[in-house]
Amino acid sequence: MQISESVKLHRKVLTEVARQTVNGTLDTDVESILQTVVSEAGPRYRCCIHKERAVLKNRITLAVGRSVEEDIHEATQKALKGEVLKEAAVLTVLPEACDQCPIDKFIVTDACRNCIAHNCINVCPKKAITIHQNRAYIDQEKCVECGACKRACPFGAIIEISRPCERACAVKAISAGSDRRAVIDIEKCVECGACKVACPFGAVADRSFIVPLIQDLKTTKKVFAMVAPAFVGQFGAGISPKKIFQALKQLGFSGVYEVALGADMVTLFEAEEFLETVPEQRKYMTTSCCPAFADLIRKHMPNILPHMSSTTSPMVATAEIVKKEYPDSVAVFIGPCAAKKSEARRYPDLIDYVITYEELAAMMVGAGINVTEIVEEDVEFLASRHGAIFGRAGGVLEAVAETIKDLAPEAEVKGIKTDGLANCRTMLLQLNAGKLDANIMEGMSCIGGCVGGPGTIMDARVTSKLVDNFAKTVNYDMASKNEVAKKEVQEVDMHRK
């Protein structure tokens, strides 16, 4: 993720909230965050310090897991009691932060030459273009935003303007409301977080659950971390996975589980599902571990739903192991993904909290833990190379396809993969229309796969390589050779809800 000023502000708020929660002062000192993050001396991003602090109040209420409409003191008190809005939408527009971007879609620029041909006027179906003071002018009341004028102009003098958040949303779930502020349509939204990353004003944010989690870590409860495969390299190339595991224990976690082990289980189950159903029951199968990709199919392409794998995600498979071994424990998924917070809503008995790597970093800083100073302790990694590579684009397909061939060498496997939700939609349409010669497809909503998620810290191009390097060091090369995964897959429910 690019480290913009809005990202820095978001992380600073999370860190201050975490620090005060750890110190037990959040209920009395929460308002001091307004002075800590934005002081009279600056930096200043908006018209005045009052506007800056109004935006910060929105950020704080989301950071403590409540609604932006609430007073920060009331929100904080409820969060400290564990009253967070787990069932509410994950992504929220901060009303004070939204810049109400202009929404005139097509605009004539100074490049207009007032040519004799007037191609723009001739192609406009609504006669919305006229000439004023030697240049074309678009009457926005008449314009239907078809784009014909833009395509017709020989000078490229007509440009198309779109809000960054709208442009980033592949399912058209975000648009301008009556007051020009962005509005998210929850019925369409797949909660991938692309709008959060795209907004240059930081006006879209995801709800955080770090406050009740820190409160649980301070009790005698057994709290277990489930770390997604993309965690490798998130704290820098020099920070080993062993150090991250040790840091989690210093935070107060009772133990750490590799979600890559759950990925091995998913690999085994999906391979079996493929062999049982393709091509006898269906022509092709898609993977289902990415929740935003799964919701793209579920909400927007229901005709493809029968082709989606019925296998649960690695997060849920790992949570099944945790709750089987420790039924009264608190299970916390730590990953790069906003959509995992929405997926967790379907499994309230298995997953208690979902936090991102961003939020984990804030908790570590808030607790005074410096990962670089941690002394490594021996850790036995249980997952195979297959589970470890789930974190980058192409990893799921590689793992499942290789396992299919290992289980049934005679099976015909023709795999395709893509990342980015818009690319996923296009490929699904082509695959379903029979235009692609494939019988299994991997879809990842984030560019680069999970390593490119909205809750990551490091550049996906770097961490993708580090994930592969780490995968070469584990004990097993394939999921089908991992006896732990083979045993667990027989003992837990691997079917998606």
N, C-alpha and C positions, 0 to 999 in steps of 0.2 A: 504494500500500500504506500502511495506517495505521502510523505510527511508534510502536509500543508499546515498553515496556521490554524485552520479549523480543527484539524486532527490533534494538534498540540493542545488546543484549548480543551477538547473533549477528554484527552488523556490526563490533563492536569486536574480537571474536575474529578475524574474517577480516582486519581491518586489521593487527592485531599479528602474525599469521602471515605476511602479505605483507611487512610491514616487516622482520621478522627474516630472511625468505628473501632479500629484496633485499640486506640488509646481510651476508648470509652467516653469521649467528649462530644460525639456527634449530636446528641440531643440538646446540648447547651451552646455549642460553638458552631453549628452549621452555617450561621449567617456570616461568620468570619471568612468563609470561602469566597464570598463576594469581594472582600477586600484583598484576599490573598491572590486570587486569579486575575482580578482587574483592579488596579490601583489608580489613584489620581494621576500618577506619573506616566501611566500607560503600560503596555501598548494599547492603542485605541483602534478599533476596526469599524466602529459605527459612529453615528453623529455625536453621541454624548455618553458619559459614563452611566447615566440612568438607563439608557437603552442597552448598554453592555450588560448591566447587572440584571435587567429584565430577562435577557437571553440566558444568563447564567442560572437564574432561578428555574427556568425551564429545564436546563441541563441537569441541575441538581435533583429535581423531582424524578427525572427519568433514571438518574444514576442510583437513586435509592429504591427504584422499582415501582414508583407510583405514577400518577397521571400529571401531565403538564399543567392542568387546570388547578391543581392543589397548591395550597400555601406550603412553603418549604418546611416550616416547623411541624405542621400537621402531617405532612408526608413522611418526614423523618421519624416522628414518634411511631407511626404505623409500621414503617419499615423495620425499626428496631424490635418491634413486637412480632415480626415475621409476617406482617400483613402486606405482602407484595402481590401485584396483579399478574399472576402467572397465566391466567386465562385471557388476558387482554392482548391486543395486537402487539407484536414485538417492535415493529417499526412505527415511529411517530414523527409527525412534522412539528417542529418547535415553532409555534405561531409567532413568537417575537423575533425569531432568527430568519424566517422566510423573507426574502427581499421582494416578493411579489413581482417576479420578473415580467417584462413586457411580453405580451402574447400575440402581437401582430406577426403572423407567420412569414409572410413574404413582403419584403421591403425593397424599394428601388434605391440604389446607392448613387453616389456622385459619378460613378463610371458610366451612367446613362449618357449617350451622345445625341439623343433626339434624332435618330436616323430617319431616313425617308421611308424605309420599309415598314416601320412600326409593327414588327412581327408580334410583339407582346399584345398590342391592341387587337390584332386580327385573330389571335388564338383564344382570347379570353371569352369563355362561354357566357359570362354574366355582364359583359361590357363594364367591368369595374376599373378599367385603366383609361386614363385621359392624359393629355399633355398640358402641363402648367409650367410657365417660365422655362421653356425649352428643355424640359425633362418629363419623363413619365411619372405618373402618380397613381397609386392604388387606393381605391376607395374601400376601406376595410369593412364597411357596412355591406357592400355588395360581394366582396371576395369570398369564394367558397374554398379557398386554399387547395385548389387542384394541382397547382404547380406548373401549369402549361406555359405561363409567361416566363418562368425561370428557364424552362427548357428551350424556349423559342428565342431568347435574347442572344444575339451573336456576340455581344461583349461580356456576357456573364454579369451584367449590371444589376440583376435581381437576385437577391440572396434569400435563403430560407433560414428563419430564426426558430429555434426550438429551445425550450427550457432544458438545461442539463439533466435534470431529474427525469423529465419525460423522455428524452432521447436515450437515457440509460435503461429505461424500463422496457423489456422485451414483450411484456404482456399488457402494456398500456393501462397499468393500474394506478398511475399517478397523473393528475391533471390540475389545471387551475380552477379554483372555486370561484364563487361570485365576487369575492374581494381580491381575486388574483393570487391568493395564497394557495400553495400546493395542497392537494387533498388526496389521500390514499384510499382507493376502493378496496376494502378488505376482501370482498368476494372474489376479486381478480388477483390480488397480490399473492405472490408465492414466497414473500419475505426473504428474497435472496440477498438484499442489502445493496444492490447496484445503485439505487437512488441515493443511499447514504454516502457512498464513495464519490458519486458524481457531483453532488451539490457543492458549489464553491463557497457557500455561506455556512456550511455545516448545519443546515436547517432540518436534516433528517437524522434521527438517532435511534438506537435500539435500547430497549429497556434493560436495565442491569439488575442482577440479583446478588451483588457482592455484599450488601449489608447483612441480610439474613444469613448468608453463607459464613461470613466472618463471625457472626454471633454464634452459629453452630460450632465453629471451630474452637470457640472459647469454652465450650461445654465439655462434658465427659462423653458426648455422643461419638460413635465411630463414624468418621466422615472419610469417604474414599474418593480419590481423584481417578477419573477415567480419561486418559490423555490420548487425543486423536493422533494418527500417524504423522500429520503435517507439523507436529511440534518440533521436529528436528531442525535446528538452525534458527528457530524463531527469536532466540536471545543473542544471536551472533554466531558466526562460524566457529569461534573458539570455545563456545559453551557446549559441552558434550551432553547427550541425553541423560547420562548418569548424574550430572550436576543438577539438571532440571528436576529429576526425581528426588534428589536430596533436598532441593529447595522447597519442594512441595511438602515434604515431611517437616521441614523447619516451620512452614506456615501453620502446621497443626494437623495435616491430613494423617489419618491412621495408616494409610497405605496407598499405593499407586498401581492401577491396572492399565495395561496396554490395550487401547482400542484396536491396535493392529492384530491382537489375538482374536477379537471379534470379527475383524476383517478376514482372517483366515477361515473362521467359521462360515462367514457369508460366502466366501469363495467356494468352499466345499458344497454348501447347500445350493448355491446358484448353478454350479456345474451339474449337480444331480438334477436340478429342475430343468435345465436346458436339455439334458439327455432324455428326460422323461417326456418332454412336451414339444420339442422341435425336431423334425417338422411334422410329427404326427398330429399334434393338436393346434399348432400355430406355426406360421411361416418363419417368424423371428421372435426374439426376446430382447427386451431392453433391461439394463441394470436398474436398480432402484435405491441405491444407498445414498444418493444425493437428494435431500428432501425438497429442494427447490425444483429440481428436474422432475421429481415424482409429482409434485403439485402442478407443474406445467401440464403434465399429462392428465392428471386428475381433474383440474379445473378448466383447462382450455382445449384439451384434445382427448375427450373421453372415449372416442372411438378406438384409440390406441391402448386404452387401459388394459384390455385382455392380453396385450403383448408385454406388459410390464412385469418384471419378476415379482413374485409374491414373497420373496425373501426379505426379512427385516434388515435394518441397517446395522453396521458394526457397533454403533453407539448402543443400540437396544440390546444386541446380542451380549455385549460386555456387561451392561446393566443387569441382564438376566443372571450372569455368573455372580456378580456382586451380591444381589439380593438372595440368591440361592445359598451362598456361603454365610452371609450376614443379613438376615431378614429385617432387622430393625435399624440397619445402618442408613446413612445419608449418602446417596450416590450422586457425584458431580461430574458432568461431562465438561471437558476443557478442550476447546477446538477453535477453528478459524471462522465459524459459521454463525450467522444470525438465524438462518432457517432452522438450525438444530433446536433453537429455543421454541419454535412453533411445533416441531416434530415431538418434542418432549411433552407437549400438552396432551398428546394421544396416549402417553404412557405414565400417568401420574403415580402409579404404584411402583414404577421402576426407577424413574429419573427425578431426582429432587431439584437439582439446579443445573443450568447450563451457563457457562461463562466462556468468554473468548480469551485468546492469548493477550489481547490488549488489556482486558480486565484482570487477568492473572498478573501481568506485569505491574499494574497499578496496585494490586494487593501486596506484591513483593516489596515494592518501593515504600508503600504505606507501613509495612511491617519492619522496614529497615533491613531487608535481606538483600545483600549484594551477591548476585549469582557468580560473579567472577571470582569471589573470594572463597567459594565453597570447595571443600576438599572432597574429591570423588570417593564414593563408597562402591563396593562391588554390587552390581545389579545383574540379575539373570533375566535377559529378555526372552520371552516365551514365544513370540510370534516368528513367522517365517519371512523370507524376502517378499513373498506375495502380499502378506498383510502390511508390511512396512511401506510398499510402494503405492498403497491406496491413496496416499496423500497428494499425489501429483497426477496430472492429466494422463490418461492412458494406462494408469496402474491397475485399475479394476479390470479392464478388458484383458490386459496381459495376464493377470493372475487367473481369471476365470477361464480364458481360452487355453492356457497351458495346463490347467487342472483337468479340463474336459479331455484334452488329448492324452493326459496321463491315465485317466480313468477308463477312457474308451478310445484307443488309438485309431480305430476305424471311423470315428465320428468326423463329419464334415463341419469345420468351424470357419466361418467367414465373418470376421469382426471388423467393425468400423467404430470410430470414436470422434467426439467433438467436445469442445468446451465453449462456454458463453451461451446464455439462454437463447438468444436470437439464432445462433448457429444450431443449437439443439432442435429448435422448432423446425427450421428448414430441413435438417437432416431427417427428422421424424416424418415430415410430409413426403419427402422423396422416398424414404424407406417403405412407408406404408403404400405408396403408389407403385411400388415395384421397380423404381428407377435405380435402385442401388442393389448390387449383388452382395448381399450380406444377410446373415441370420442371427447375429447378436450385435447389439449396439451399446456402447458406454456413453452416457450423457453427464456432463458436469456443468453446473450453472455458472461457475466462476472461471474466468480466463486463467489457464494454468492448472485448473483443478482446485482442490482444497487449499493448496499453498497460496492461492490468489484470493482467498476469502476476505470479506470485509472486516474481520476481526483479527487479521494477521498483523505482524509487526515488521517483518523483513520483506525484501523484494522477492517476489515469487520465482524469478529466474535464478536467484541464488539458492533459495531453500529447496527448489525442485532438484537441483543437482546434489545438495546435501542429503536429501531424502534417499536418493539413489545410492550415494556413498555409504550411508548408514545401513541400507538394506543388504549391502554386500558383506556386512560384518556379523549378521545374525546366524543362529545355529542351523536353521533349516532353509533349504532353497525353495521348497514348495509347500503349499498348505497341505497337500495330500501326504506329506511326510511328517507333519506335525501331529504327534500323538495326543498332545493336550487338546488341540483344536478338534481333532476327530472324536475325542471322548466327550467334550463339552457340547458339540453340535447334536449329540444324541440325547442330551439331558435337558436341554432348554427349548423353549418355543421359538422357532426360527421363522414363523409366519408373520408377515406385516399386517398390522391392524389397518 
